[in-house]
Amino acid sequence: MAKEIFICAGDPSGDLHGSNLIKSIKKFQPDISVTSLGGRKMGEVSDNFLYDIVGLDVHGYFEPFKQYFKLKGILKNGIEYIKNKRPGIVVLVDFYGFNIRIAEYAHSLNIPVYYYISPQVWATRIGRVEKIKKFIERMMVIFPFEKEIYENAGVPVTFVGHPLIDLIPPVPSPFPLPSFGFAQDRQGERNKIGIFPGSRKPVVGWNLPILLETKRLLQDEFKDTKFIIFGLSKLKDCYKSDKQDSPADKQDSPADKQDSPADKSVEIVYDDSNYTARKKISLSIGVSGTTTLENALLGIPMVVMYRLPRLMYYLVKSMIQVENAAIVNLIFKQQIVPELIQDKAKPEDIKNIAGKFLTDKNLVTETQKKFLELRNLLGREGVSDRAAKMIVERIL
């Protein structure tokens, strides 16, 4: 079998976890050649990099349609490479719509296909599992409940653990206790609340106005509080306007009341990849996504919200097969962190729930106890190494 691995990812988190997977592969077998389609991080550690597909920013429900012809060309080139070079194994990282076509072609050539980080089939379109079953030799999943889904469908599967376990070191037990009304914050500094408006421009536009109005309401009550917007440098323009106009239901948006994010009570932190600034906050308020899992592992209490344009919300709702939006709640199969989705995502309501975390010591303590359990549920450290070892053993 050829000692070459072809790896494909299409979004920023896939690029990060794919790059760490490549590093682990190289640690076990330095002489194995790795060719990748992915992002900048994967390109830096690959022997051969075909295209920065992550840079196209095509994750989400509708963005891929805008780049259809570009994606079609990249897919064609990827398939052509597999046809000509015949790598020993193809490894896919999430990004289902694109990667399943790579899987289908590789399978037709009898090249084994491993899938590291499952698409969210448990959230929408469970029927995708049957297509995965046809073309994928083994799933390497990162959430414990995913293992059961694939086992029930007869798909070979291994729970390798969540790669965030390797990126976020264990925090002290018990967690440092935030103490807005009690004394001082986690780091002995001015109280800080983190605002997480999302990692895509449309999501920021829909949700940041609501979050900024929530900030204003909280500041009226908790005056000695600083707010930090956690953003991405590529979206700088999204955070700086004096008035944020939300396309999501303008009729009930608080956009016309917004302060500038540049006011003295708000700091904007970009690309906090090592969590340095985030470790100093005592409460998170923001959209559902990977940040909720990161914040839970850091021991940060949170309020989760999400607002979509109304028509898009009903379309997405018709496809969703889970009751909770926050991944923390999905893992525990109960609501550990409060969620305010769509019409419930009103600044006054978000402020009221956030206020409970700022004044109720017992609520914070009980929430953080659950967060300590979470780390154990997500597996042991060495996630990338375990996945890499399985891949290397298959190719040798």
LUMPAKE-932317 format. One record per residue (C-alpha): residue in three letters; x, y, z. Coordinates in steps of 0.001 Angstrom, whole numbers, plus 500000, padded with zeros to 6 digits. Layout:
N
  drennu      c1      c2      c3
     ALA       X       Y       Z
...
This chain:
396
  drennu      c1      c2      c3
     MET  500000  500000  500000
     ALA  501281  503476  499093
     LYS  502703  505418  502024
     GLU  500769  508548  501243
     ILE  497775  509962  503098
     PHE  495261  512327  501525
     ILE  493445  514505  504097
     CYS  490589  516915  503387
     ALA  488943  519534  505622
     GLY  486867  522573  504722
     ASP  486245  524780  507750
     PRO  488459  526524  510352
     SER  487952  523980  513134
     GLY  488581  521134  510695
     ASP  491764  522887  509606
     LEU  492932  523158  513224
     HIS  492143  519571  514161
     GLY  493355  518276  510791
     SER  496714  520001  511282
     ASN  497121  518434  514717
     LEU  496231  515053  513247
     ILE  498949  515490  510597
     LYS  501495  516401  513286
     SER  500625  513207  515159
     ILE  500897  511119  511985
     LYS  504337  512572  511325
     LYS  505344  511858  514920
     PHE  504569  508156  514470
     GLN  505791  507816  510871
     PRO  507910  510751  509615
     ASP  508426  509098  506226
     ILE  504700  509031  505388
     SER  503802  511712  502853
     VAL  500704  513789  503574
     THR  498775  515637  500878
     SER  495943  517866  501983
     LEU  493064  520060  500975
     GLY  492272  522344  503872
     GLY  493421  525625  505333
     ARG  496565  527504  506275
     LYS  497290  525362  509346
     MET  497099  522103  507401
     GLY  499184  523615  504614
     GLU  501991  524410  507047
     VAL  502398  520781  508130
     SER  501609  518906  504882
     ASP  504175  517647  502380
     ASN  501887  518639  499531
     PHE  499087  521205  499821
     LEU  496545  521446  497013
     TYR  494259  524357  497891
     ASP  493139  526618  500744
     ILE  489491  525607  500690
     VAL  488991  526967  504231
     GLY  489807  530444  502955
     LEU  486663  530355  500806
     ASP  484574  530468  504007
     VAL  481928  528085  502699
     HIS  480709  526463  505919
     GLY  477083  526896  506893
     TYR  473776  526185  505171
     PHE  473850  528535  502213
     GLU  477413  529794  501730
     PRO  478479  526743  499625
     PHE  475965  527694  496935
     LYS  477707  531045  496472
     GLN  480979  529250  495708
     TYR  479469  526323  493805
     PHE  481623  526521  490672
     LYS  484792  527189  492658
     LEU  484097  524186  494876
     LYS  483277  522054  491851
     GLY  486669  522869  490362
     ILE  488515  522110  493608
     LEU  486631  518824  493954
     LYS  487543  517877  490399
     ASN  491223  518595  491074
     GLY  491123  516621  494328
     ILE  489563  513618  492612
     GLU  492087  513885  489784
     TYR  494913  513837  492308
     ILE  493523  510728  493990
     LYS  493090  509058  490601
     ASN  496690  509744  489550
     LYS  498539  509269  492853
     ARG  496423  506526  494485
     PRO  497182  507396  498140
     GLY  497175  504549  500640
     ILE  494281  506050  502598
     VAL  491921  509037  502425
     VAL  491047  510813  505687
     LEU  488108  513199  505822
     VAL  487474  515854  508480
     ASP  483797  516896  508811
     PHE  482649  519060  505782
     TYR  480133  516456  504606
     GLY  478813  517873  501311
     PHE  482269  518065  499759
     ASN  483930  515179  501535
     ILE  481294  512563  500792
     ARG  482073  512995  497090
     ILE  485757  512487  497779
     ALA  484806  509384  499785
     GLU  482641  507993  496987
     TYR  485415  508305  494428
     ALA  488150  506910  496680
     HIS  485880  503985  497567
     SER  485388  503253  493856
     LEU  489165  502806  493604
     ASN  489224  500512  496655
     ILE  491130  503117  498667
     PRO  490188  502908  502349
     VAL  488424  506011  503703
     TYR  488484  507048  507352
     TYR  486295  509867  508645
     TYR  487750  511887  511549
     ILE  485153  514200  513164
     SER  481699  513195  512021
     PRO  479312  515556  510279
     GLN  476507  516549  512644
     VAL  474153  513848  511421
     TRP  472554  513807  514877
     ALA  471399  517413  514435
     THR  470083  517293  510875
     ARG  469652  514744  508104
     ILE  470225  511459  509895
     GLY  469799  509789  506505
     ARG  473359  510758  505698
     VAL  474495  507861  507874
     GLU  473434  505388  505187
     LYS  475591  507110  502583
     ILE  478499  507207  505018
     LYS  478002  503477  505575
     LYS  478475  502819  501841
     PHE  481786  504622  501434
     ILE  483522  504918  504818
     GLU  485612  502101  506248
     ARG  485747  503595  509752
     MET  484326  506581  511613
     MET  486499  508180  514298
     VAL  484012  510212  516315
     ILE  484567  512891  518962
     PHE  481311  512821  520948
     PRO  480250  509793  522998
     PHE  476662  509802  521696
     GLU  477900  509594  518087
     LYS  479338  506133  518711
     GLU  475886  504740  519460
     ILE  474398  506297  516310
     TYR  476927  504635  514023
     GLU  476946  501324  515868
     ASN  473179  501113  515502
     ALA  473565  501746  511771
     GLY  476233  499052  511404
     VAL  479061  501479  510635
     PRO  482501  500598  512073
     VAL  483194  503343  514608
     THR  485685  504317  517310
     PHE  485190  507051  519872
     VAL  488616  508712  519959
     GLY  487628  511638  522200
     HIS  487240  515332  521536
     PRO  490383  517137  520293
     LEU  489663  520129  522547
     ILE  490789  517918  525431
     ASP  494316  518207  524037
     LEU  494073  521973  523536
     ILE  492510  523052  526836
     PRO  494483  521885  529899
     PRO  492532  520758  532949
     VAL  491602  523644  535225
     PRO  491764  523469  539036
     SER  489017  521599  540828
     PRO  486959  523259  542107
     PHE  486995  525969  539462
     PRO  487929  529502  540531
     LEU  484605  531012  541513
     PRO  483379  534148  539712
     SER  482156  536637  542262
     PHE  480539  539744  540835
     GLY  478408  540411  543862
     PHE  480717  538422  546103
     ALA  484171  540001  545890
     GLN  486304  539957  542765
     ASP  486540  538018  539531
     ARG  488469  534839  538626
     GLN  491765  536679  538167
     GLY  491381  539290  540905
     GLU  490706  542008  538324
     ARG  487720  544086  537283
     ASN  484708  541882  536564
     LYS  484584  540756  532932
     ILE  481828  539295  530781
     GLY  482685  537701  527445
     ILE  480483  538340  524402
     PHE  480659  535696  521677
     PRO  478760  536820  518539
     GLY  479880  533975  516265
     SER  482565  533149  513719
     ARG  480715  533976  510496
     LYS  479787  537423  509230
     PRO  476034  536797  508856
     VAL  475786  535266  512331
     VAL  477583  538252  513842
     GLY  475204  540588  512025
     TRP  472134  538758  513320
     ASN  473252  538442  516931
     LEU  475710  541173  517919
     PRO  473040  543916  518184
     ILE  471104  541783  520659
     LEU  474247  541045  522637
     LEU  475233  544712  522783
     GLU  471802  545702  524036
     THR  472087  542963  526665
     LYS  475432  544463  527612
     ARG  473832  547867  528091
     LEU  471115  546452  530339
     LEU  473599  544492  532430
     GLN  475819  547528  532778
     ASP  472964  549529  534246
     GLU  472768  546995  537075
     PHE  476371  545785  537371
     LYS  478221  549043  536876
     ASP  481768  547966  537631
     THR  481814  545450  534812
     LYS  483918  545250  531674
     PHE  482768  543499  528515
     ILE  485002  541731  526017
     ILE  483864  540881  522501
     PHE  485701  537794  521310
     GLY  486019  538119  517554
     LEU  488060  537174  514521
     SER  490477  539558  512829
     LYS  489015  538633  509436
     LEU  485665  540058  510620
     LYS  486984  543285  512171
     ASP  484532  545461  510278
     CYS  481626  543616  511912
     TYR  482449  544880  515397
     LYS  483286  548543  514821
     SER  480223  550314  513503
     ASP  478445  552732  515814
     LYS  475118  551078  515037
     GLN  474729  547387  514329
     ASP  471826  546653  512014
     SER  470458  543142  512452
     PRO  468853  541507  509394
     ALA  467204  539044  511781
     ASP  463724  540475  512324
     LYS  464476  544197  512247
     GLN  461030  544916  513623
     ASP  462003  543666  517079
     SER  465748  544251  516914
     PRO  467341  546627  519413
     ALA  469786  547820  516748
     ASP  468750  551438  517006
     LYS  469776  551507  520664
     GLN  473313  550212  520318
     ASP  476435  551754  521762
     SER  479605  551579  519729
     PRO  481620  548483  520615
     ALA  484546  550891  520883
     ASP  483209  552488  524084
     LYS  485341  552258  527208
     SER  483352  549415  528731
     VAL  483986  547144  525746
     GLU  487232  545602  524611
     ILE  487539  543592  521394
     VAL  489905  540629  521489
     TYR  490745  538993  518174
     ASP  491809  535402  517559
     ASP  492254  534345  521188
     SER  493377  530887  520109
     ASN  495294  530114  523318
     TYR  492405  531278  525543
     THR  494597  533816  527360
     ALA  491944  536539  527511
     ARG  489075  534104  527863
     LYS  490468  532594  531051
     LYS  489945  535983  532719
     ILE  486183  536221  532135
     SER  483595  535176  534678
     LEU  480582  534779  532409
     SER  480013  534083  528722
     ILE  477031  535319  526719
     GLY  476931  534305  523086
     VAL  475743  532154  520237
     SER  475745  528368  520308
     GLY  478745  526692  518726
     THR  482177  525328  519575
     THR  482804  528246  521951
     THR  480189  526871  524339
     LEU  482157  523644  524688
     GLU  485445  525525  525061
     ASN  483990  527787  527733
     ALA  482551  524843  529643
     LEU  485961  523148  529693
     LEU  487414  526417  530984
     GLY  484798  526467  533752
     ILE  483061  529619  532531
     PRO  479309  529830  533270
     MET  477314  530884  530226
     VAL  474081  531961  528649
     VAL  473566  530662  525109
     MET  471462  532494  522533
     TYR  470915  532470  518769
     ARG  468841  534514  516366
     LEU  468294  533815  512658
     PRO  466252  535641  510039
     ARG  462730  534337  510457
     LEU  462362  532392  507203
     MET  465766  530795  507669
     TYR  464863  529854  511233
     TYR  461750  527954  510148
     LEU  463717  526189  507418
     VAL  466436  525128  509851
     LYS  463890  524195  512502
     SER  462181  521838  510057
     MET  465482  519964  509674
     ILE  466686  519919  513280
     GLN  466289  516608  515127
     VAL  467571  517610  518570
     GLU  465932  519576  521361
     ASN  468965  521585  522475
     ALA  471265  523929  520585
     ALA  474244  523991  522958
     ILE  476522  520989  522577
     VAL  477022  520886  526365
     ASN  473296  520220  526795
     LEU  473322  517605  524034
     ILE  476113  515698  525746
     PHE  474317  515669  529096
     LYS  470902  515126  527478
     GLN  469495  517873  529679
     GLN  469734  521651  529883
     ILE  472847  522411  531906
     VAL  473297  525863  530411
     PRO  470332  528138  529590
     GLU  469399  528566  525929
     LEU  467418  531433  524448
     ILE  466769  530740  520789
     GLN  465045  532952  518208
     ASP  462041  534770  519760
     LYS  463324  533953  523251
     ALA  466605  535715  522482
     LYS  465493  539081  523819
     PRO  468010  541348  525580
     GLU  465878  541746  528681
     ASP  465469  537981  529099
     ILE  469136  537279  528441
     LYS  470060  539962  530961
     ASN  467787  538465  533620
     ILE  469295  534998  533280
     ALA  472832  536362  533158
     GLY  472047  538321  536305
     LYS  471336  535087  538158
     PHE  474852  533859  537420
     LEU  476224  537167  538663
     THR  474454  536994  542014
     ASP  473726  533324  542804
     LYS  476846  531612  544108
     ASN  475134  528221  544365
     LEU  473995  528349  540723
     VAL  477547  528976  539584
     THR  478915  526193  541778
     GLU  476384  523620  540548
     THR  476994  524568  536913
     GLN  480728  524249  537310
     LYS  480371  520830  538934
     LYS  478699  519666  535736
     PHE  481504  521199  533695
     LEU  483992  519072  535626
     GLU  482036  515955  534638
     LEU  482086  517083  531014
     ARG  485812  516633  530584
     ASN  485578  512978  531599
     LEU  482742  512405  529131
     LEU  484851  513776  526275
     GLY  487585  511166  526615
     ARG  491226  511011  527601
     GLU  494051  513264  526451
     GLY  495955  512180  523343
     VAL  493004  512362  520930
     SER  495014  513261  517816
     ASP  497572  510600  518648
     ARG  494909  507896  518974
     ALA  493334  508839  515644
     ALA  496739  509067  513949
     LYS  497792  505668  515245
     MET  494697  504053  513741
     ILE  495389  505687  510387
     VAL  499074  504781  510366
     GLU  498346  501175  511314
     ARG  495889  500937  508433
     ILE  498338  502218  505835
     LEU  501379  500157  506879
